[in-house]
Amino acid sequence: MDKQIAIKVTEILVKKLGLSETEVTPDANFIKDLGIDSLDYAELTMEFEQTFDIRIPDSDAEQLSTIHQAVDYIKGKLDSKK
């Protein structure tokens, strides 16, 4: 898991959803552990797109259920832009 991306993702979750940093662990499930609903998830996806200047298709976003998966996905998108 890329540390810089993980830090940014954590900042977004803390700022946008009012979560504490201790709740935002790599294995935390967005829905089960963090209580994120579909509207929050859509907003998070848009925030990730803006922050990292990437596009996340809905079909891909639906597959991302943990913070670790989201960080790895974002890293993959950024690596493919190089």
N, C-alpha and C positions, 0 to 999 in steps of 0.2 A: 504494500500500500504506500503510495507516494505521500510523504510527510507534509509537504507544502499544500497539496490539494486537500489532504485530510484536515489541516488547520483551517483552510478557507471554508470547507464544507461545515465544520464545527461552528465557525463564526456565523455562518448563514443560519444554521439551525437555532443557535442561541439567540441571535438578533431577531429573526423573523417569527419564531415560535415561542420565545420566552423559556426555552429549555435551559437547564443548568448544564454546564460543561461535563459534569460527572455522569449525566444521563446519555451523553453522546459518545457511545463506545463503538468500535468497529463492527461488532456483531449485533448492535441494536437494530431491531426490525422497526421500520418506519411506522407501521400500523400497530403491531402487537405491543412493542415496548415503548414507543414514543407517543402513541395515541393520535397519529396524524390521520386526518380524514382526506377524502379525495380532493376537496378544494385546497387544503393546505399543501397536498402533494403537487397539485398543478402549479401552485404559486412557487413551491420549491424548485420544481423543474425549470420554470421560467427564470428564477433567480440564478440557478446553476448555468443556464444558457447565457445569460447576460454577463455573469461574473467571469466565466471561462471562455466566452466568445465561441460557443459551440452550438450545434443544433442537436436536440434530443427528440427523435421521433416518438410519438405516443406508444408505438409498439415496443420500443426499447425501454421507455420509462416504466411501462407496466411490469417489466422483468426485474427492475431494481427494487429489492425489498429490504436490503440492509445498507448501512452506511459504507461498509467495506465494498459492496458491489457498486455503489454509486461512485466512490472514489476511483476504483479500478476502471469503471466505464469512462469517467471523465479523463483519466490519464490516457486511456486508449485513444480517445477522440483527439486529445491534444498531441499525442505522439504521431497520429496519422496526418496532422496538419503540417508537420515539420518537413 
